[in-house]
Amino acid sequence: MMALDLMLAAIVAAGLLLYLVAVLVRPERF
């Protein structure tokens, strides 16, 4: 169970990081 939670947390963190990078690279779209 702990590994699954860690994987979900890593996926969410990666998604947020990609979203922040997208906002910084293309601010005119947001």
mmCIF file of the N, C-alpha and C atoms, coordinates in Angstrom:
data_MODEL
# 
_entry.id   MODEL 
# 
loop_
_atom_site.group_PDB 
_atom_site.id 
_atom_site.type_symbol 
_atom_site.label_atom_id 
_atom_site.label_alt_id 
_atom_site.label_comp_id 
_atom_site.label_asym_id 
_atom_site.label_entity_id 
_atom_site.label_seq_id 
_atom_site.pdbx_PDB_ins_code 
_atom_site.Cartn_x 
_atom_site.Cartn_y 
_atom_site.Cartn_z 
_atom_site.occupancy 
_atom_site.B_iso_or_equiv 
_atom_site.pdbx_formal_charge 
_atom_site.auth_seq_id 
_atom_site.auth_comp_id 
_atom_site.auth_asym_id 
_atom_site.auth_atom_id 
_atom_site.pdbx_PDB_model_num 
ATOM 1  N N  . MET A 1 1  ? 0.843  -1.206 0.000   1.00 0.00 ? 1  MET A N  1 
ATOM 2  C CA . MET A 1 1  ? 0.000  0.000  0.000   1.00 0.00 ? 1  MET A CA 1 
ATOM 3  C C  . MET A 1 1  ? 0.876  1.253  0.000   1.00 0.00 ? 1  MET A C  1 
ATOM 4  N N  . MET A 1 2  ? 1.967  1.192  0.745   1.00 0.00 ? 2  MET A N  1 
ATOM 5  C CA . MET A 1 2  ? 2.852  2.360  0.830   1.00 0.00 ? 2  MET A CA 1 
ATOM 6  C C  . MET A 1 2  ? 3.452  2.677  -0.532  1.00 0.00 ? 2  MET A C  1 
ATOM 7  N N  . ALA A 1 3  ? 3.827  1.638  -1.288  1.00 0.00 ? 3  ALA A N  1 
ATOM 8  C CA . ALA A 1 3  ? 4.430  1.867  -2.610  1.00 0.00 ? 3  ALA A CA 1 
ATOM 9  C C  . ALA A 1 3  ? 3.405  2.514  -3.536  1.00 0.00 ? 3  ALA A C  1 
ATOM 10 N N  . LEU A 1 4  ? 2.147  2.083  -3.455  1.00 0.00 ? 4  LEU A N  1 
ATOM 11 C CA . LEU A 1 4  ? 1.105  2.649  -4.319  1.00 0.00 ? 4  LEU A CA 1 
ATOM 12 C C  . LEU A 1 4  ? 0.903  4.124  -4.000  1.00 0.00 ? 4  LEU A C  1 
ATOM 13 N N  . ASP A 1 5  ? 0.856  4.455  -2.721  1.00 0.00 ? 5  ASP A N  1 
ATOM 14 C CA . ASP A 1 5  ? 0.699  5.862  -2.328  1.00 0.00 ? 5  ASP A CA 1 
ATOM 15 C C  . ASP A 1 5  ? 1.877  6.691  -2.828  1.00 0.00 ? 5  ASP A C  1 
ATOM 16 N N  . LEU A 1 6  ? 3.078  6.128  -2.723  1.00 0.00 ? 6  LEU A N  1 
ATOM 17 C CA . LEU A 1 6  ? 4.270  6.850  -3.169  1.00 0.00 ? 6  LEU A CA 1 
ATOM 18 C C  . LEU A 1 6  ? 4.221  7.074  -4.678  1.00 0.00 ? 6  LEU A C  1 
ATOM 19 N N  . MET A 1 7  ? 3.763  6.065  -5.423  1.00 0.00 ? 7  MET A N  1 
ATOM 20 C CA . MET A 1 7  ? 3.656  6.203  -6.879  1.00 0.00 ? 7  MET A CA 1 
ATOM 21 C C  . MET A 1 7  ? 2.629  7.277  -7.240  1.00 0.00 ? 7  MET A C  1 
ATOM 22 N N  . LEU A 1 8  ? 1.481  7.272  -6.568  1.00 0.00 ? 8  LEU A N  1 
ATOM 23 C CA . LEU A 1 8  ? 0.456  8.285  -6.845  1.00 0.00 ? 8  LEU A CA 1 
ATOM 24 C C  . LEU A 1 8  ? 0.991  9.674  -6.532  1.00 0.00 ? 8  LEU A C  1 
ATOM 25 N N  . ALA A 1 9  ? 1.695  9.808  -5.420  1.00 0.00 ? 9  ALA A N  1 
ATOM 26 C CA . ALA A 1 9  ? 2.258  11.107 -5.051  1.00 0.00 ? 9  ALA A CA 1 
ATOM 27 C C  . ALA A 1 9  ? 3.279  11.567 -6.089  1.00 0.00 ? 9  ALA A C  1 
ATOM 28 N N  . ALA A 1 10 ? 4.098  10.647 -6.583  1.00 0.00 ? 10 ALA A N  1 
ATOM 29 C CA . ALA A 1 10 ? 5.105  11.000 -7.592  1.00 0.00 ? 10 ALA A CA 1 
ATOM 30 C C  . ALA A 1 10 ? 4.431  11.437 -8.887  1.00 0.00 ? 10 ALA A C  1 
ATOM 31 N N  . ILE A 1 11 ? 3.360  10.747 -9.281  1.00 0.00 ? 11 ILE A N  1 
ATOM 32 C CA . ILE A 1 11 ? 2.640  11.104 -10.517 1.00 0.00 ? 11 ILE A CA 1 
ATOM 33 C C  . ILE A 1 11 ? 2.013  12.487 -10.373 1.00 0.00 ? 11 ILE A C  1 
ATOM 34 N N  . VAL A 1 12 ? 1.391  12.749 -9.234  1.00 0.00 ? 12 VAL A N  1 
ATOM 35 C CA . VAL A 1 12 ? 0.771  14.062 -9.010  1.00 0.00 ? 12 VAL A CA 1 
ATOM 36 C C  . VAL A 1 12 ? 1.829  15.157 -9.001  1.00 0.00 ? 12 VAL A C  1 
ATOM 37 N N  . ALA A 1 13 ? 2.963  14.905 -8.347  1.00 0.00 ? 13 ALA A N  1 
ATOM 38 C CA . ALA A 1 13 ? 4.033  15.904 -8.294  1.00 0.00 ? 13 ALA A CA 1 
ATOM 39 C C  . ALA A 1 13 ? 4.572  16.182 -9.693  1.00 0.00 ? 13 ALA A C  1 
ATOM 40 N N  . ALA A 1 14 ? 4.764  15.133 -10.493 1.00 0.00 ? 14 ALA A N  1 
ATOM 41 C CA . ALA A 1 14 ? 5.263  15.311 -11.859 1.00 0.00 ? 14 ALA A CA 1 
ATOM 42 C C  . ALA A 1 14 ? 4.256  16.101 -12.686 1.00 0.00 ? 14 ALA A C  1 
ATOM 43 N N  . GLY A 1 15 ? 2.972  15.819 -12.511 1.00 0.00 ? 15 GLY A N  1 
ATOM 44 C CA . GLY A 1 15 ? 1.938  16.550 -13.246 1.00 0.00 ? 15 GLY A CA 1 
ATOM 45 C C  . GLY A 1 15 ? 1.944  18.026 -12.889 1.00 0.00 ? 15 GLY A C  1 
ATOM 46 N N  . LEU A 1 16 ? 2.054  18.333 -11.605 1.00 0.00 ? 16 LEU A N  1 
ATOM 47 C CA . LEU A 1 16 ? 2.092  19.738 -11.187 1.00 0.00 ? 16 LEU A CA 1 
ATOM 48 C C  . LEU A 1 16 ? 3.331  20.431 -11.738 1.00 0.00 ? 16 LEU A C  1 
ATOM 49 N N  . LEU A 1 17 ? 4.456  19.737 -11.724 1.00 0.00 ? 17 LEU A N  1 
ATOM 50 C CA . LEU A 1 17 ? 5.701  20.322 -12.235 1.00 0.00 ? 17 LEU A CA 1 
ATOM 51 C C  . LEU A 1 17 ? 5.571  20.617 -13.730 1.00 0.00 ? 17 LEU A C  1 
ATOM 52 N N  . LEU A 1 18 ? 5.015  19.664 -14.486 1.00 0.00 ? 18 LEU A N  1 
ATOM 53 C CA . LEU A 1 18 ? 4.825  19.878 -15.926 1.00 0.00 ? 18 LEU A CA 1 
ATOM 54 C C  . LEU A 1 18 ? 3.871  21.041 -16.170 1.00 0.00 ? 18 LEU A C  1 
ATOM 55 N N  . TYR A 1 19 ? 2.802  21.133 -15.354 1.00 0.00 ? 19 TYR A N  1 
ATOM 56 C CA . TYR A 1 19 ? 1.847  22.236 -15.503 1.00 0.00 ? 19 TYR A CA 1 
ATOM 57 C C  . TYR A 1 19 ? 2.529  23.578 -15.245 1.00 0.00 ? 19 TYR A C  1 
ATOM 58 N N  . LEU A 1 20 ? 3.336  23.661 -14.200 1.00 0.00 ? 20 LEU A N  1 
ATOM 59 C CA . LEU A 1 20 ? 4.034  24.917 -13.895 1.00 0.00 ? 20 LEU A CA 1 
ATOM 60 C C  . LEU A 1 20 ? 4.994  25.292 -15.016 1.00 0.00 ? 20 LEU A C  1 
ATOM 61 N N  . VAL A 1 21 ? 5.712  24.311 -15.561 1.00 0.00 ? 21 VAL A N  1 
ATOM 62 C CA . VAL A 1 21 ? 6.637  24.586 -16.665 1.00 0.00 ? 21 VAL A CA 1 
ATOM 63 C C  . VAL A 1 21 ? 5.862  25.080 -17.877 1.00 0.00 ? 21 VAL A C  1 
ATOM 64 N N  . ALA A 1 22 ? 4.713  24.465 -18.166 1.00 0.00 ? 22 ALA A N  1 
ATOM 65 C CA . ALA A 1 22 ? 3.900  24.886 -19.311 1.00 0.00 ? 22 ALA A CA 1 
ATOM 66 C C  . ALA A 1 22 ? 3.431  26.327 -19.115 1.00 0.00 ? 22 ALA A C  1 
ATOM 67 N N  . VAL A 1 23 ? 3.026  26.674 -17.896 1.00 0.00 ? 23 VAL A N  1 
ATOM 68 C CA . VAL A 1 23 ? 2.569  28.044 -17.625 1.00 0.00 ? 23 VAL A CA 1 
ATOM 69 C C  . VAL A 1 23 ? 3.720  29.032 -17.803 1.00 0.00 ? 23 VAL A C  1 
ATOM 70 N N  . LEU A 1 24 ? 4.918  28.644 -17.363 1.00 0.00 ? 24 LEU A N  1 
ATOM 71 C CA . LEU A 1 24 ? 6.063  29.554 -17.489 1.00 0.00 ? 24 LEU A CA 1 
ATOM 72 C C  . LEU A 1 24 ? 6.492  29.709 -18.946 1.00 0.00 ? 24 LEU A C  1 
ATOM 73 N N  . VAL A 1 25 ? 6.424  28.624 -19.711 1.00 0.00 ? 25 VAL A N  1 
ATOM 74 C CA . VAL A 1 25 ? 6.873  28.664 -21.107 1.00 0.00 ? 25 VAL A CA 1 
ATOM 75 C C  . VAL A 1 25 ? 5.849  29.376 -21.991 1.00 0.00 ? 25 VAL A C  1 
ATOM 76 N N  . ARG A 1 26 ? 4.560  29.133 -21.743 1.00 0.00 ? 26 ARG A N  1 
ATOM 77 C CA . ARG A 1 26 ? 3.524  29.740 -22.581 1.00 0.00 ? 26 ARG A CA 1 
ATOM 78 C C  . ARG A 1 26 ? 2.518  30.505 -21.717 1.00 0.00 ? 26 ARG A C  1 
ATOM 79 N N  . PRO A 1 27 ? 2.905  31.660 -21.190 1.00 0.00 ? 27 PRO A N  1 
ATOM 80 C CA . PRO A 1 27 ? 1.995  32.416 -20.307 1.00 0.00 ? 27 PRO A CA 1 
ATOM 81 C C  . PRO A 1 27 ? 0.813  33.015 -21.056 1.00 0.00 ? 27 PRO A C  1 
ATOM 82 N N  . GLU A 1 28 ? 0.917  33.168 -22.378 1.00 0.00 ? 28 GLU A N  1 
ATOM 83 C CA . GLU A 1 28 ? -0.178 33.804 -23.122 1.00 0.00 ? 28 GLU A CA 1 
ATOM 84 C C  . GLU A 1 28 ? -1.391 32.884 -23.243 1.00 0.00 ? 28 GLU A C  1 
ATOM 85 N N  . ARG A 1 29 ? -1.199 31.586 -22.993 1.00 0.00 ? 29 ARG A N  1 
ATOM 86 C CA . ARG A 1 29 ? -2.314 30.643 -23.112 1.00 0.00 ? 29 ARG A CA 1 
ATOM 87 C C  . ARG A 1 29 ? -3.098 30.508 -21.813 1.00 0.00 ? 29 ARG A C  1 
ATOM 88 N N  . PHE A 1 30 ? -2.617 31.118 -20.713 1.00 0.00 ? 30 PHE A N  1 
ATOM 89 C CA . PHE A 1 30 ? -3.298 30.952 -19.431 1.00 0.00 ? 30 PHE A CA 1 
ATOM 90 C C  . PHE A 1 30 ? -3.810 32.276 -18.885 1.00 0.00 ? 30 PHE A C  1 
# 
